[in-house]
């Protein structure tokens, strides 16, 4: 199957998947895997190749973020067990005050996601989010959406994150990354505001599982949790398992941008990969666990972490299967071949193209790099010739690449599961939030295009 029929089949598949999960209460893993298999058959992928496509999508997700999720969840579990997460919450509140925890976690996510993938960033910062919820009484859903929002905006706009840096290079801005970074910071303003507003609104309408206990009563307060630990860890000990991995990943990005070589550069690159950086964080967390006198709980804590992340990993990997099926079909080629239909739309052309590719196959990075490759030879036709104009095109591609995050996006499942929300709640929070910030980004980019 090709052409418009394939697009229609994809839309029907997504609707069917949503109905299976939200209305018929089919487990997301089974729903996504089943729909992926049927879509692969309908899309015309040769039957002999379908098992390989499914396996590649499943294993590809595990290899990219599987270990990251496990290590990040383990660090988070240690921070909670030792009281370090509560200490971090106190530190954040001392900086921004108790009246603005949503803004604090959003900006924290935005900064962290500049050198760190949004998936990893959410896992790393989730313990602080949960502690801030207890510390301030703020809606858990609001805090989840704010954290996801901040992480996602930097992920698609600001180098050295792979997507925007690849787009900048493809569009001839590789030697002007500072301009792209500055434009990314500027274009983050309106979507950060829009995301914050939406998070506060949706947080009043939806309650996540971690906000109420089974009998409907509010779970332990922050003060009660803090009293259980007595003396909390020191500030440096509390933050080290989080900040050291972030610094290692940032250092690796600097090495890559500066194109340094040699043993020290290789060592920085090695330690700066998400897996190794978080492994260092896990080691620091283990040290913290032992110094807190909780050595006896090491095994059980590890075992409980693996039990907790298991369902998250499998559902996330299933989303990777759906994305792989889409990318293995003729859909992306069809969209690429008919891109000329959108060329008359100016700055909205790269946005719409990236949004279509993002919604179709799930990966923001793939959407960014693919769109950049299509748009590059069309820059002159579209009228974008100056460095500032081209940097705005990079931003428009990034805005499209976060519109929207749904079931075929691993980030959707990371946010939904770590935020203790159902898939149906995920569509109302994560999916709609990415639509809001994507459109808000494009409004700001359009206004800037009129000015520059």
Protein Blocks (a to p, Z undefined) as FASTA:
>chain_A
ZZjllmmmmmmmmmmmmmmmmmnopafklmmmmmmmmmmmmnopafklmmmmmmmmmmmm
mmmmmmmmmmmmmmmmmmmmnommmmmmmmmmmmnopklmmmmmmmmmmmmmmmpcfklm
mmmmmmmmmmmmmmnopafklmmmmmmmmmmmmmmmmccbfklmmmmmmnopmmmmmmmm
mmmmmmmmmmmmmmmmmmmmmmmmpccfklpcfkopacddfklmmmmnopacdfklmmmm
mmmmmmmmmmmmmmmmnopacjklmmmmmmmpmklmmmmmmmmmmmmmmmnopmmmmmmm
mmmmmmmmmmmmmmmmmmmmmmmmmmmmmmlmmmmmmmmmmmmnommlmmmmmmmmmmmn
opaklmmmmmmmmmmmmmmmnopabfklmmmmmmmmmmmmmcccdfklmklmmmmmmnop
afklmmmmmmmmmmmmmmmmmmmmmmmmmmZZ
